[in-house]
Amino acid sequence: MIRIRPFLCAGVAAVLSVSVALRASDEIPGGPQQSPIALIGADLYPVSQPPIPNGVILFEKGKITAVGPAREIAIPANTQRISLAGKRIYPSLIESHSILGLVEIPAVRASRDQRETGSINPNVRAAAAVNPDSELIPVARANGVLLALSAPEGGFVSGQASMLQLDGWTSEDLALEPSVGMIVNWPSVKNDLKESSNDHDRVDELRELLDEARAYRAGRISDRSRQQTDLKLEALRPVIDRQIPILVWADSASVIQSAVAFALEQNIRIVILGGYDAPVCADLLKKHKVPVVISAVYRLPRRRNDPFDSAYTLPARLHEAGVSFAISGSASSRSSSNSRNLPYHAGVAVAYGLPEDEALKAITLSPAEIFGIEDRVGSLDVGKDATLIVTDGDPLETPTSVTHAWIQGRSVELTSRHTRLYEKYQQKYRQLGNQ
């Protein structure tokens, strides 16, 4: 008789429990659009222009071909018509920072792929590691978040953030734009902007790295055949060419000022992530057109003597100061499960002084502009991707549900692990009621 020792049984049980937790989501990615589709009778919220009551939006081959009042839009004969009277249509909500697709369960090491070893990893690209079968993707999608920036973390230069569209069979399908920025975890700055020796060394290290990248670029241009490829320096070329910005984590005023000063010195673009003290630096940010991605509105004050609503009023204060900003739903980078709450962060900002149209823009068009994809997404305009949602109310309010969604013209499922569990336990109470 074969005997299996108890500790082996426990180990197998642990592996099985993890594998069950990490199984693929049940939602099937949408197929390519087969014929023109017209959404009729809903109120349109293009973001780039005023709302259009009783409008029509027409899209074909994944692109929007017409937007406007029903009386002005001619619908081709071969078009699939979908009546949406009483509904609202918005462009996809965009999560401006997350680790979506890179981390499934933070406590399970096998499900975490958001960082690489070492401190300097500019060649790391989030899109290459994204898990298209993550259970968290359908959850975010079901609440209107069809686009999300997924970013690596850890070290000093973490790697390249990718803009994902949350439907597809492979990581390549999900990558709307594989590289939209380089994540840099800026060192802390001591009193009066005096850096510690370690912090100073870190900044010097980045300065030298960018100088090497410029020398490497010059060598590749002058004699490509003799210049050996260096993946890290190659990855920095879009940064020094100002094609993509560095995305710098900075909450305190001193760190924001230090990072912006470095970007100006190096003639590179910069986006501030976090930005708690950004209103203190508003003149600097506005002058040099540095945008801010607010890392969550619903979070605690950073200091004991701050007003309780400091984070809640941050978007309104940046808006009043004329600083470009977007709102993220990621209060920390330790979890990607809260991306679904993005619209409610914008809703809190409205409750604390931000105009509602600006709040909607902060989770649609503004992030698209910040990350250089506004020609494809962010608003309901002719020529852009048909990546949009249909709701039964204001998406910034919690009672509202998303009833339909399309990504590049593909109809996507709005079920998720959450909805399946809801249906499961509905059956439980129906059975109890029949006893």
Disulfide bonds with the S-S distance in Angstrom:
none
